[in-house]
Amino acid sequence: SYLGYFSAPLCQMRPLALFALLVALGQAWEAPMHSLIMTADPGGFAGFAEDHFIYVALTHRVNISGSLPSCAAAHRGALRDTPVLLVTTGIGIIQASTCMQNVLQKYGHLLRDAWYLGTSGWGP
């Protein structure tokens, strides 16, 4: 059966565990899909943050940098009513790939597409 992943059938699960499972499934089902916009330079290399104009245009901004410790900066918001994660990775392939891994682990289930913008023209 497709319920074989559970150690017990749903009808034998404790009510609290079943409730928690249903809440988690409902939240995942209703979560809006986001566009991921990533840049590398927070401003230290070029003297101007690559994400500056996108950040200014972002409405309903929420700083989520604390949930992505491998990234230089991260914000959640909307661009023209489209949910967006705006992430600054930091400079270098190790920094960028570590940040990308952190983003995918934490928010991968919410992502619909990814855009990597920057002055060098390449990404991880």
C-alpha positions in Angstrom: 0.0 0.0 0.0 1.1 3.6 -0.5 0.8 4.1 3.2 3.7 1.7 3.8 5.9 4.6 4.7 4.2 4.8 8.0 5.0 2.4 10.8 1.2 2.0 11.5 -1.8 2.5 9.3 -3.4 5.9 9.6 -6.4 4.5 11.5 -4.0 3.3 14.2 -2.0 6.5 14.5 -2.3 8.5 17.7 -4.7 11.4 17.2 -2.1 14.1 17.8 0.4 12.5 15.4 -2.3 12.2 12.7 -3.4 15.8 13.3 0.3 17.0 12.9 0.7 15.0 9.7 -2.5 16.5 8.2 -1.5 20.0 9.2 1.9 19.6 7.6 0.4 18.2 4.4 -2.1 21.1 4.3 0.5 23.7 4.7 2.7 22.2 2.0 -0.2 22.0 -0.3 -1.3 25.6 0.2 2.2 27.2 0.2 2.6 29.5 -2.8 5.4 28.7 -5.2 8.2 31.3 -5.2 10.7 32.6 -7.8 14.2 32.5 -6.4 16.3 35.5 -7.4 20.0 35.2 -6.4 22.9 37.6 -6.7 26.5 37.3 -5.5 27.9 40.7 -4.5 26.4 42.3 -1.4 28.3 45.4 -2.3 31.8 44.8 -1.0 33.3 43.9 -4.3 31.6 46.2 -6.8 30.8 48.9 -4.3 27.1 48.5 -4.9 24.8 45.6 -4.0 23.8 43.7 -7.2 20.3 43.2 -5.7 19.7 46.8 -4.8 17.0 47.7 -7.4 15.2 44.3 -7.0 15.3 44.8 -3.2 13.8 48.3 -3.5 11.0 47.0 -5.8 10.2 44.1 -3.4 7.0 44.6 -1.5 6.0 43.0 1.8 9.7 42.4 2.6 10.6 40.1 5.4 14.3 39.5 6.3 14.9 35.7 6.4 18.7 35.9 6.6 18.6 34.1 10.0 17.1 31.0 8.3 19.9 30.9 5.7 23.2 31.2 7.7 25.4 30.3 4.7 24.1 33.3 2.6 25.1 36.9 2.9 21.5 38.2 2.9 18.0 36.8 2.2 14.5 38.4 2.0 11.1 37.1 1.2 8.5 39.3 -0.5 6.7 40.0 -3.8 7.4 41.5 -7.1 4.2 42.5 -8.9 2.2 40.1 -6.7 4.6 37.2 -7.5 6.1 35.6 -4.4 9.9 35.9 -4.4 12.9 34.8 -2.4 15.8 37.3 -2.9 19.1 35.9 -1.8 22.6 37.3 -1.9 25.1 34.4 -1.9 28.3 36.2 -1.4 31.4 36.1 -3.7 33.1 32.9 -4.9 32.1 29.4 -6.0 32.3 27.9 -2.5 30.2 30.6 -0.9 27.7 30.6 -3.8 27.3 26.8 -3.8 27.1 26.5 0.0 24.4 29.2 0.0 22.5 27.5 -2.8 22.6 24.2 -0.9 21.2 26.0 2.2 18.4 27.6 0.1 17.4 24.3 -1.5 17.4 22.5 1.8 15.3 25.1 3.6 13.0 26.4 0.8 13.4 24.0 -2.1 9.8 22.8 -1.7 8.6 26.4 -2.3 10.6 27.1 -5.5 9.1 27.3 -8.9 12.1 28.8 -10.8 15.5 30.3 -10.1 17.3 33.3 -11.5 20.9 34.0 -10.9 21.8 37.6 -11.7 25.2 39.3 -11.5 28.0 41.2 -13.1 30.0 38.1 -14.0 27.3 36.3 -15.9 27.7 32.8 -14.4 26.5 31.0 -11.3 26.9 27.8 -9.3 
